[in-house]
Each structure stands twice: as structure tokens, then as C-alpha cells.
Amino acid sequence: MSEQAGRRIDANRLKVGVTLHLRENVQSIWENGIFQNCVFLVQLLKLSPVVEEAVLVRGGEGKVAHPSMMLEGTGIELMEVGDAYEKLDVVIEMSSQLSDDWVKAYRQSGGRYVWMRVGNDYVIDIERAMFNKPHSGLSSDKPYDAVWTIPEYERSCGDYFSMMARAPLRIVPHLWNPYFLDRAIATLPTQTPWGYQSGKDRWRMCVFEPNVCMVKTSFIPMLVCEEAYRARPSMFESVRVCNSLHMKDHVKFLHFARSLDIVNHGLTTFEGRYPLADFMASCGDCVISHHWENGQNYLYYEVLYGGYPLIHNSEFIRNYGYYYPDFDCQEGGRMLLQTFERHDSEVGDYRRNVMALLSTLDVANTENVLAYTRELQRLY
């Protein structure tokens, strides 16, 4: 037990909060990965032997979580910022950014403040500055005790994060479990079963890249589909490119799209944003993905969990799904062709392999709990 600036702290019985930004009205858990990540982190912290209490700290203008955030039933408390100041020993800034003055006062009172980064802010910030877009987050004068991030950002963002924050960078495990996905699957109509259905003569290809930043876009997946289609058009029923409605009338994108047979032959549709469970159950057999310095994504885990073939270039999961390297569209196309030939006969082993991967991401995985516990202890 120690006293720091008047705050009594037992480093073996810590009270920890993770910030969550809430808006008024509708706000879905599926809008981005960070909302799920906040919950997963609190779930893990509750299992840490040095954590007495773990909560979400409510930031933003929203007073209560909308039902579409699916927080009911998690058993996680939403704590007001004012209460967090008085009650918590560690606050992890993740979804909601608390004010500089609040953070300075909190640390002066003896609290520890961590910056948890789960987006490629290096690229996002550059794009927004160069192309005069509204900022997504700002550098601040907050005094941080540490910056935590996940392995996918160590190379591109590590120095950017730590030098801006003037705090040591720590790499922590990526977390995922099927809690939210299972709840979504449970609401699906019986006539649209979730999970890969074998025995089809043609596949409905799906692309889910968000197309809001260059680290995850639809261009390479469309070219992968094009490469496979030119070799074997009979295996294609459709190509659905989600999250692309905002681009479909852009002159450059139109020129690109109209250079492709999958578009000119009427196979491709450009769609809005949909939760993966709903869309794959009704419209998809296979997912083609691409990243650039953003190789750990919940999309991958959700697709793999359903036994769907995932054609991807993520070096973090190169032994799972069906991997092609870098920006190699020809190899991606060849992999898509091979996958169509192989997946039905391999789907049993595929599912077993996937479950081994997903167990390494689980919040209850002992190594994950110990990794975050070590970083909490390092703060003291």
C-alpha cells in the first residue's frame, strides 16, 4: 500500500477504467472495432490477479449506451468521468479522449494514465492533414505514463506514438472473442444460416474493407477477384463490395472499376455498410481482404469463426485462411482459384485450425492476462 499525492494505492488491488465514447441516439457496436476492443480489455482486466475492479469510463455526450451497443449482459459497469477521478487508480484512454486538464489533475492526484492506440494513426493523421480532412484525434499536452499498442502498429506507428506522448511504448496482445458475434448470429432468421455452406457451384465473393483510409481499401481485393475471374468466370456468382457507396461516383474510382470484367459483366455491386454476420449469412460465401500496415482485424477473426474462406495478405495470420503476399494480385487470384477447389474438402481441418488461432486471442488466455498484468505493474 502506498500514498501518492493523497491517493492511497495498493498496486495488487488496482481499480482500472477504460474510456468509451458514447453518443446520443443510435450507436452500434459494429460501427468500428474499438467499441468491442474496449469491452474485451475490461473483460480481461477483470481476470487479472492485481485488478480489484475494472469498468468502462463513459465519455462523450451520451448518457446511456444504446441497445445496439449490446452492453447489457456484459456485467460491466459504466462509470462517470467524475467518479473515475475519485475511484480509479488507472485510466486507459481508448475510445473517448478525456480533457487535458482532467488528465493533468488526475495524474497529479496520483492516478496513472495510459494511451491505448488501436488504429494506424500515423497514416490517418497524415492523410487528414494533407487532404484537409477533419481531424480524428489531436496531439495534446496530456502527461501519459505509457502508450500501449498492438503488434500490427509497432513498425509503422511505434515511434510516432511514443514520441508524441513522451512516454514509453509497450506492445500488448490483440484481443478478441466471439461474444458479440454469437449474439448477432443468434438473431438471424433460420432461413439464413450462419457459417460456410459447402457444395456450391459458384461463390458469392464479398469485400468488407472500410475505404476510409488507405490502410484498408477494396482496390486490391477487386483486382484479386478480377485475376481469378479472367481465369475461371464460371466460379463467380457475384462480387459485393461493401463500404463503397461513397466512392462509386468518383471519376477515378469509376475509371478503375470500368476497367474490370467483374464490373463490365454485371457481377459487381457496390454496397453500404453492414454487420458481417447478417451480410455473410444472406449474401456471401467467401471474403477477399487486403491491408497495408494494418494486419490484425476483427473482420478476419469473424470470417474465420464462420468457417468461411478468407483470402488475405495478413502476415499475422499467414497460417490461417488462405494467404497471398503483400500487393500480389496475381498470387491472390491464384489463391482464390485454389481455395475454390480445396475449401470444401478442407473445411473440417480449416475450422479446427481456426479455433486454435482464436484461443490465442481470447481474453481468458493466461498469456494475455499475464501480459496486461505485467504492464499494469510496470506503471508502478
C-alpha positions in Angstrom: 0.0 0.0 0.0 1.3 3.4 -0.9 0.2 7.0 -0.9 0.8 9.2 -3.9 -0.3 12.8 -3.9 -3.0 11.9 -1.4 -4.3 8.8 -3.3 -4.0 5.5 -1.4 -2.9 2.9 -3.9 -2.5 -0.9 -3.5 -0.7 -2.0 -6.6 -2.0 -5.5 -6.1 -5.6 -4.4 -5.8 -6.0 -1.8 -8.6 -9.2 -0.2 -9.8 -8.9 0.3 -13.6 -11.1 2.0 -16.2 -11.2 2.0 -20.0 -12.7 5.1 -21.7 -15.7 4.5 -24.0 -17.2 7.3 -26.2 -21.0 7.3 -26.2 -23.2 9.4 -28.5 -26.8 10.2 -28.1 -29.3 8.0 -30.0 -28.3 5.1 -32.2 -24.7 3.8 -31.8 -23.9 0.3 -32.9 -21.2 -2.0 -31.6 -20.4 -2.8 -35.2 -19.5 0.7 -36.3 -15.9 0.0 -35.6 -13.6 -2.4 -33.8 -12.7 -0.1 -31.0 -16.0 -0.4 -29.1 -15.6 -4.2 -29.0 -11.9 -3.8 -28.0 -12.9 -1.7 -25.0 -15.2 -4.4 -23.7 -12.7 -7.2 -24.4 -10.0 -5.2 -22.5 -12.2 -4.7 -19.4 -13.2 -8.4 -19.6 -9.5 -9.3 -19.5 -8.7 -6.9 -16.7 -11.4 -8.4 -14.5 -9.3 -11.6 -14.7 -6.0 -10.0 -13.7 -4.8 -11.0 -10.2 -3.8 -7.4 -9.5 -7.1 -5.8 -10.5 -9.9 -5.5 -7.9 -12.3 -3.6 -10.2 -12.4 -2.9 -14.0 -15.0 -0.6 -15.6 -15.8 1.4 -18.7 -15.5 5.1 -18.2 -18.2 7.0 -20.1 -17.0 9.9 -22.3 -19.0 11.8 -24.9 -22.4 13.4 -24.8 -24.4 10.1 -24.5 -25.8 9.4 -21.0 -26.6 5.7 -21.5 -25.5 3.1 -24.0 -27.9 2.5 -26.9 -29.2 -1.1 -27.0 -27.4 -1.6 -30.3 -24.1 -1.3 -28.4 -25.0 -4.6 -26.8 -23.5 -3.8 -23.5 -26.4 -5.2 -21.4 -25.5 -8.6 -20.1 -21.8 -8.0 -20.2 -21.7 -7.3 -16.4 -19.5 -4.3 -17.0 -20.2 -1.1 -15.1 -20.3 2.3 -17.0 -18.7 4.9 -14.7 -19.0 8.6 -14.9 -15.8 10.6 -15.5 -16.2 12.4 -12.2 -16.5 9.1 -10.3 -13.5 7.8 -12.2 -11.3 10.6 -10.9 -12.2 9.7 -7.3 -12.3 5.9 -7.5 -9.9 4.6 -10.1 -6.1 4.1 -9.8 -5.5 3.6 -13.6 -7.4 5.1 -16.5 -6.7 3.7 -20.1 -7.7 6.2 -22.8 -9.0 4.2 -25.7 -12.3 5.2 -27.3 -13.0 8.6 -25.6 -10.4 11.2 -25.2 -10.6 13.0 -21.8 -9.6 16.6 -21.5 -6.0 17.7 -20.9 -6.9 19.4 -17.7 -8.7 16.4 -16.3 -5.7 14.1 -17.1 -3.2 16.5 -15.6 -5.2 16.8 -12.4 -5.8 13.1 -12.2 -2.1 12.3 -12.5 -1.2 15.0 -10.0 -3.5 13.2 -7.6 -1.5 10.0 -8.0 -3.5 8.3 -10.8 -1.8 6.5 -13.8 -3.0 7.4 -17.3 -2.3 5.1 -20.3 -2.8 5.9 -24.0 -4.1 2.7 -25.8 -3.8 3.0 -29.6 -5.6 0.5 -31.8 -5.6 2.4 -35.1 -3.0 3.3 -37.6 -2.9 6.9 -36.5 0.3 7.6 -38.4 -1.4 7.1 -41.7 -4.7 8.5 -40.7 -3.2 11.7 -39.3 -1.0 12.3 -42.4 -4.0 11.8 -44.8 -6.2 14.2 -42.8 -3.5 16.9 -42.7 -2.5 16.5 -46.4 -6.0 16.4 -47.8 -7.6 18.9 -45.4 -9.9 16.4 -43.8 -11.4 16.9 -40.3 -9.0 15.7 -37.7 -9.8 12.4 -35.9 -7.6 12.9 -32.9 -5.1 15.6 -31.9 -1.8 15.5 -30.2 -2.2 17.0 -26.8 -0.3 18.1 -23.7 -1.6 15.2 -21.6 1.0 13.6 -19.4 0.9 9.8 -20.2 2.6 7.1 -18.1 2.7 4.7 -21.1 1.5 4.1 -24.6 0.1 0.6 -25.3 -0.5 -0.7 -28.8 -0.8 -4.0 -30.6 1.8 -5.7 -32.8 0.4 -4.6 -36.1 1.4 -0.9 -35.3 4.8 -1.5 -33.9 6.6 -0.9 -37.2 4.6 2.0 -38.7 3.4 3.8 -35.6 5.7 2.9 -32.7 7.9 6.0 -32.7 5.0 8.2 -33.7 3.0 7.2 -30.7 5.8 7.2 -28.1 7.4 10.5 -29.2 4.2 12.4 -29.4 3.1 11.1 -25.9 6.7 11.4 -24.4 6.0 8.1 -22.8 7.4 4.5 -23.2 5.8 2.3 -25.8 4.6 -1.1 -24.8 3.3 -3.9 -27.2 0.3 -5.8 -25.8 -1.7 -8.7 -27.3 -4.6 -8.2 -29.6 -7.8 -9.5 -28.0 -11.0 -11.0 -29.5 -13.7 -13.4 -28.6 -17.0 -14.3 -30.3 -19.2 -12.7 -27.6 -20.7 -10.0 -29.7 -20.7 -12.1 -32.9 -22.5 -15.0 -31.2 -25.2 -12.6 -30.1 -25.6 -11.3 -33.6 -25.8 -14.8 -35.0 -28.5 -15.8 -32.5 -30.8 -13.1 -34.0 -30.5 -14.3 -37.6 -33.6 -15.9 -39.3 -33.5 -19.6 -39.6 -33.7 -19.4 -43.4 -30.3 -17.6 -43.5 -28.0 -19.9 -41.6 -24.6 -18.5 -40.4 -21.4 -20.3 -41.5 -19.9 -21.7 -44.6 -22.2 -23.9 -46.7 -20.3 -26.4 -48.9 -21.3 -27.9 -52.2 -21.9 -24.7 -54.3 -21.0 -24.5 -58.0 -20.4 -20.7 -57.8 -19.4 -18.4 -55.0 -20.6 -15.0 -53.9 -17.5 -13.0 -53.2 -17.5 -10.3 -50.6 -15.2 -7.4 -49.8 -15.6 -5.6 -46.5 -12.7 -3.1 -46.4 -13.9 0.2 -44.9 -12.5 2.5 -47.6 -12.0 5.4 -45.3 -8.1 5.3 -45.2 -5.5 3.8 -47.5 -4.6 1.0 -45.0 -7.7 -1.0 -45.8 -9.4 -0.5 -49.2 -11.3 -2.5 -51.8 -8.9 -2.0 -54.7 -6.6 -5.0 -54.2 -9.5 -7.4 -53.4 -11.3 -6.3 -56.6 -8.1 -7.0 -58.6 -7.7 -10.4 -56.9 -11.3 -11.2 -58.0 -10.5 -9.9 -61.5 -7.5 -12.1 -61.8 -9.4 -15.2 -60.8 -12.5 -14.3 -62.9 -10.4 -14.0 -66.1 -9.1 -17.5 -65.5 -12.4 -19.1 -64.4 -15.5 -17.0 -64.7 -17.8 -19.9 -64.0 -16.9 -20.0 -60.3 -18.3 -16.5 -59.7 -21.9 -15.7 -58.9 -21.4 -12.2 -57.7 -18.9 -9.8 -56.2 -20.2 -7.5 -53.5 -18.0 -4.6 -52.5 -19.3 -3.2 -49.2 -18.5 0.2 -47.7 -18.1 1.7 -51.2 -21.2 3.8 -51.8 -19.3 7.0 -51.1 -16.8 6.1 -53.9 -19.0 4.7 -56.6 -19.5 8.1 -58.4 -15.9 9.3 -58.1 -14.4 9.7 -61.5 -11.1 7.9 -60.7 -12.9 5.0 -59.0 -15.3 4.7 -61.9 -12.4 4.6 -64.3 -10.8 1.9 -62.3 -14.0 -0.2 -61.8 -14.9 0.0 -65.5 -11.5 -1.4 -66.5 -12.6 -4.7 -64.8 -14.5 -7.6 -66.3 -16.2 -8.3 -63.0 -17.8 -4.9 -63.3 -18.5 -4.8 -67.0 -20.0 -8.2 -67.0 -22.5 -7.2 -64.3 -21.2 -9.3 -61.4 -20.2 -6.5 -59.1 -22.4 -4.4 -56.9 -21.3 -1.5 -54.6 -22.9 -1.7 -51.2 -23.2 0.3 -48.0 -22.0 -0.8 -44.5 -23.4 -4.0 -43.0 -22.7 -6.1 -39.9 -20.7 -9.1 -41.2 -23.0 -11.8 -39.6 -26.1 -10.5 -41.4 -24.4 -10.0 -44.7 -22.5 -13.3 -45.0 -25.5 -15.3 -43.9 -27.6 -13.9 -46.7 -25.1 -12.8 -49.4 -21.7 -14.4 -49.0 -19.6 -17.5 -49.5 -16.0 -16.1 -49.5 -14.2 -12.9 -48.3 -11.3 -11.3 -50.0 -9.3 -8.8 -47.9 -6.2 -6.6 -48.1 -4.4 -4.4 -45.6 -1.4 -2.1 -45.6 0.3 -1.9 -42.2 -3.0 -3.0 -40.6 -2.8 -6.8 -40.3 -4.8 -7.5 -37.2 -8.5 -7.1 -37.8 -11.7 -8.4 -36.2 -13.0 -9.0 -39.7 -10.5 -11.8 -40.1 -11.5 -13.5 -36.9 -15.2 -13.2 -37.6 -14.9 -14.7 -41.1 -12.7 -17.5 -39.9 -15.0 -18.2 -37.0 -17.8 -18.9 -39.5 -15.6 -21.3 -41.5 -15.8 -19.0 -44.5 -12.7 -19.0 -46.8 -10.7 -15.8 -46.1 -8.3 -14.8 -48.9 -5.9 -12.3 -47.2 -2.4 -10.8 -47.0 -2.0 -10.5 -43.2 1.3 -11.9 -42.1 0.0 -12.1 -38.6 -2.3 -15.0 -39.6 -0.5 -16.3 -42.7 -1.0 -19.9 -41.5 -4.8 -19.4 -41.2 -7.3 -18.8 -44.0 -5.6 -18.6 -47.5 -2.6 -16.2 -47.6 -1.2 -14.2 -50.5 1.8 -11.8 -50.0 1.8 -8.0 -50.0 0.1 -6.5 -53.0 0.4 -9.5 -55.3 -2.9 -9.6 -57.0 -1.9 -12.4 -59.4 -0.9 -14.6 -56.5 -4.1 -13.6 -54.7 -6.1 -14.6 -57.8 -4.3 -17.9 -57.9 -5.0 -18.5 -54.2 -8.7 -17.7 -54.8 -8.9 -20.3 -57.6 -7.1 -22.9 -55.4 -9.4 -22.1 -52.5 -12.5 -22.7 -54.5 -11.1 -26.1 -55.4 -9.9 -27.0 -51.9 -12.1 -25.5 -49.3 -15.0 -28.0 -49.3 -12.6 -30.9 -48.7 -10.6 -29.0 -46.1 -13.3 -27.2 -44.2 -13.1 -29.5 -41.2 -9.4 -29.1 -40.7 -9.8 -25.4 -41.5 -12.3 -24.9 -38.7 -10.1 -26.8 -36.2 -7.1 -24.7 -37.2 -9.1 -21.5 -36.8 -10.2 -22.5 -33.2 -6.5 -22.9 -32.3 -5.8 -19.3 -33.5 -8.8 -17.8 -31.8 -7.9 -19.4 -28.5 -4.6 -17.3 -28.6 -6.7 -14.1 -28.8 -9.2 -14.9 -26.0 -9.5 -12.6 -23.1 -9.2 -15.6 -20.8 -6.0 -16.8 -22.3 -3.5 -16.9 -19.5 -0.7 -15.4 -21.5 -2.8 -12.5 -22.5 -3.9 -11.9 -18.9 -0.3 -12.0 -17.7 0.9 -9.7 -20.5 -1.6 -6.9 -19.5 -0.9 -7.6 -15.8 2.8 -7.0 -16.3 2.1 -3.7 -18.0 -0.2 -2.6 -15.1 2.5 -3.5 -12.6 5.1 -1.6 -14.7 3.2 1.6 -14.2 4.1 1.4 -10.5 
